[in-house]
Amino acid sequence: MAYINLKELVDSRDAVNKWMERFGVRFGVYKHGVFNEQLFPFDSIPRVIPKKSWDYLEKGLKQRVRALNMFLWDIYHDKQIIKDGIVPEEFVYSSKGYMPECEGVDPVGKVYAHIAGIDLVEGKNGEWYVLEDNLRIPSGASYPMIARKICRKVSPTTFAYNTVEDNRDYSQLLREMMDDMKAPIAAEDKDEVMMSVILTPGRYNSAFFEHSYLAEKTGATLAYPGDLFVEDNKVYYAGMFKQKIRVATIYRRVSDEYMDPLAFEASSLLGIPGVMEAYKAGNVALINAIGNGVADDKGIYYFVPKMVKYYLNEEPILQNAPTYLPYYEEDKKYVMDNLEKLVIKDVSEAGGYGVMFGSDMDEKRLAEVRKLVEDEPRRWIAQEVIDFKDLELLEGDEVVERKADLRAFVVSGKETKVWKSGLTRFSRNPDSFVVNSSQGGGFKDTWVMAK
């Protein structure tokens, strides 16, 4: 299919990157204990997803996230999926993401994963596979938002003549969801002014640009550590002008263990002392819920297709990458016998860390990894290496092909909705399957076609 005026957009790559530098579109990386900020390189050749493919993805993503939300409710309440032997008890309670402090807590609408970032790849056979579910603090939506905004400025005719779904509604999806998730207001508080905030760890967080950008776009207040406090099991915002305003919803960009020094990590200066008690009392909504890490543990990922069948009585639309769990003897034997052609992942790592390709290892290293798996089978999963699609991108003036994935964003409030866009990340290394920004990758716009 030919896309009208696409050459003008592609030729404007340098202009788009200069605009993004001007707007401060950056991400930070800690390496060897040093924080470095850098631009997130943008490639102007868009990823195009036909409407038929998107309709399939959208249906599968909604199904998957509904099942994951039901799993989270179950794990912190009835634990029926454990009692019925679908997920081993050990996999839940040994997960670093399981938070016993969340037992019995009732989030509004039974929604835990209000914002899910689901990472997918498209195989060369045309099949889509889910690589992982990000349910704690998934980041990246701001980059395609601002890239599209700039692309519209530098080449408005490209979007006038191509039927691309408008991606400017993400902030509206967030606003509506935050309003949906507000805790019920007691009669005595009905006249109280209520606000929503985005809680950032501060300037030196890797995704600080996104925190400030989403606050601007949603109309929420960007809150820093120290801006929020708890009084009578209610959360208030003071801010630099020390105005005491009640907080109804906190879209947190602070990790679980740092959210409340009275409940979790006592040394944390990033969280809000007492916020867990306010949350348990139903006086404030936390987006995403604390404790979600148990569901995006890479070991639990293995069981998500089973969750879909168990909770929804449906066949899963989207498939996992072929995955082996060394916890099971049959899977462990397969991993040991085929390690050189598999990819091994540490279940508690993220950002492309803890990923090892057997094909890159010599015999000595293969033996070391086999011992690691043998000693700690719960810590690892193994996957077949999917030969996923290469996408075209510009390297200098040359068009080359590189591996790329897609992070789709699913927003759950009263309804579950999939944003008609996403973050397409690509590797700049021709020999690498790792596309994460923290590993030096870039990104491009994702065109979801309207017809």
C-alpha positions, -999 to 999 in steps of 0.1 A, spaced: 0 0 0 13 35 -9 10 61 18 5 97 6 32 122 14 51 97 35 84 108 20 80 143 33 75 129 68 105 105 65 127 133 52 118 154 83 134 130 107 162 154 118 136 182 123 115 160 145 145 150 166 155 186 170 120 195 182 121 166 206 154 178 220 139 213 224 109 198 243 133 178 265 121 144 253 147 124 272 151 93 293 177 86 320 199 55 325 218 46 356 250 28 346 278 20 370 261 42 396 260 73 374 228 89 360 230 99 324 202 115 304 200 111 267 176 117 238 154 88 229 163 85 191 133 87 169 130 71 134 104 87 111 94 56 91 62 46 109 52 11 119 19 5 102 -7 -19 116 -36 -26 93 -71 -23 108 -78 -60 107 -46 -68 126 -54 -41 151 -89 -54 157 -75 -88 165 -48 -74 188 -74 -51 206 -97 -80 213 -68 -102 226 -53 -74 248 -87 -67 265 -91 -104 272 -57 -108 286 -58 -77 309 -93 -87 322 -79 -121 332 -49 -105 349 -71 -82 369 -92 -112 380 -60 -130 390 -48 -101 411 -82 -99 429 -82 -137 435 -46 -138 448 -52 -111 474 -87 -125 484 -100 -161 477 -69 -177 462 -92 -200 443 -67 -204 414 -42 -218 438 -67 -241 455 -77 -255 421 -41 -262 412 -38 -239 382 -9 -218 396 15 -234 422 13 -217 456 51 -214 457 50 -193 425 28 -167 441 43 -164 476 79 -165 465 74 -138 439 92 -106 447 61 -88 435 37 -104 460 29 -79 488 13 -96 519 3 -61 531 -23 -60 502 -42 -90 514 -79 -82 516 -76 -47 502 -105 -38 479 -96 -15 450 -125 4 434 -142 -19 408 -118 -47 416 -93 -31 392 -56 -35 400 -39 -29 367 -54 4 356 -26 9 331 -11 -22 315 19 -21 291 18 -54 271 50 -61 251 44 -80 219 63 -90 188 51 -99 154 66 -131 140 77 -134 104 48 -158 101 24 -130 108 15 -143 143 16 -119 173 32 -131 206 31 -116 240 66 -113 255 57 -99 289 30 -81 309 40 -48 326 14 -41 353 34 -20 379 46 12 364 46 7 326 62 37 309 66 49 273 32 63 262 44 99 262 70 93 235 46 83 207 22 111 219 47 139 215 63 123 184 29 123 166 23 159 177 56 170 162 52 150 131 18 167 125 36 200 127 64 192 103 42 173 78 5 180 83 -5 168 49 8 133 57 -19 129 83 -45 148 63 -44 122 35 -37 90 54 -64 73 75 -43 69 107 -62 66 140 -57 98 161 -35 90 192 -42 123 210 -69 107 232 -45 89 256 -47 117 281 -85 115 279 -84 78 286 -63 84 317 -85 112 329 -117 92 326 -101 62 342 -88 83 372 -123 97 376 -138 62 375 -114 49 401 -120 77 427 -130 61 461 -166 68 471 -169 101 491 -184 100 525 -214 122 531 -195 145 555 -168 150 528 -192 157 498 -183 194 497 -146 188 499 -124 198 469 -107 166 456 -78 164 432 -58 138 412 -20 138 413 8 121 394 35 112 420 70 113 407 102 102 425 117 134 410 140 149 384 165 120 384 140 93 376 145 78 341 109 86 330 106 121 346 98 136 312 68 113 310 56 121 345 56 159 338 41 155 303 12 133 314 5 156 343 2 185 318 -20 166 294 -44 150 320 -47 181 341 -34 162 371 -10 179 395 26 167 394 35 159 430 70 154 444 81 135 475 71 157 504 41 173 486 17 147 500 8 137 536 -17 116 554 -41 130 581 -69 110 597 -64 82 570 -69 107 542 -42 120 518 -37 157 512 -16 178 489 4 207 503 28 216 475 52 246 476 24 270 486 13 247 515 -23 246 504 -41 216 519 -62 199 493 -77 164 495 -63 139 471 -87 113 456 -64 96 431 -27 90 430 -12 79 397 20 67 412 53 65 394 71 53 426 79 16 430 58 -4 455 85 -9 481 91 29 484 55 41 485 51 40 523 80 39 547 57 28 575 46 -3 556 75 -12 534 111 2 530 116 23 561 144 43 546 123 56 517 121 93 512 101 90 480 67 78 494 40 90 517 40 78 553 6 62 561 -7 60 525 -13 22 528 -37 28 557 -55 55 537 -57 31 508 -70 2 529 -96 25 543 -108 32 508 -100 69 511 -76 72 481 -71 53 449 -37 41 439 -30 37 402 -16 12 395 -24 -8 427 4 -18 450 11 -56 447 7 -59 410 42 -72 406 30 -107 414 11 -108 381 39 -95 359 65 -118 373 80 -136 343 73 -169 361 36 -161 364 36 -150 328 38 -187 319 3 -192 334 -16 -163 318 -31 -184 290 -44 -207 317 -58 -177 336 -78 -167 305 -94 -202 303 -99 -204 341 -115 -170 348 -132 -162 315 -139 -197 301 -124 -186 268 -96 -197 246 -67 -171 247 -66 -150 216 -30 -139 221 -4 -165 227 28 -163 248 61 -169 232 68 -207 236 80 -208 272 95 -234 295 94 -234 333 124 -252 349 102 -256 380 86 -285 361 110 -315 356 99 -321 320 105 -284 311 138 -284 330 151 -314 310 142 -297 277 160 -265 288 191 -284 298 192 -303 266 185 -273 243 200 -243 262 222 -232 233 191 -223 212 169 -207 239 168 -174 256 170 -174 294 153 -147 315 156 -138 352 120 -135 363 126 -105 385 146 -83 361 133 -57 336 145 -33 310 163 -59 290 185 -69 320 189 -105 330 183 -118 294 208 -143 281 209 -159 247 222 -195 246 235 -189 211 259 -163 225 275 -187 250 305 -209 248 305 -243 265 319 -230 298 292 -203 300 264 -228 290 276 -251 319 275 -221 343 239 -212 333 228 -248 335 240 -248 371 222 -215 378 189 -230 365 195 -263 384 201 -244 417 173 -219 414 146 -232 390 120 -207 403 143 -178 393 144 -185 355 122 -191 325 134 -202 291 118 -192 257 122 -202 221 138 -173 202 111 -159 180 122 -148 146 102 -116 148 98 -90 121 125 -65 112 112 -30 105 128 -5 81 145 25 96 170 52 85 206 49 95 222 80 81 207 81 46 205 44 43 174 23 49 182 -7 71 162 -34 89 162 -39 126 143 -59 152 113 -41 168 86 -48 194 54 -31 203 43 -20 238 5 -17 237 -12 3 264 -45 -10 280 -64 13 303 -89 -2 327 -116 18 346 -153 10 344 -144 -4 309 -112 -18 295 -99 2 265 -69 -2 243 -51 29 231 -50 30 193 -13 36 192 17 22 211 54 24 216 74 7 188 110 2 200 138 -10 178 173 -22 182 200 -1 167 223 -31 168 219 -53 136 227 -84 156 205 -78 187 170 -89 196 170 -65 226 151 -33 219 148 -16 253 157 21 255 179 13 285 199 -9 261 204 18 235 173 13 213 152 39 195 115 43 188 91 51 160 55 62 156 29 34 154 2 40 128 -30 21 136 -50 24 103 -86 34 106 -97 16 75 
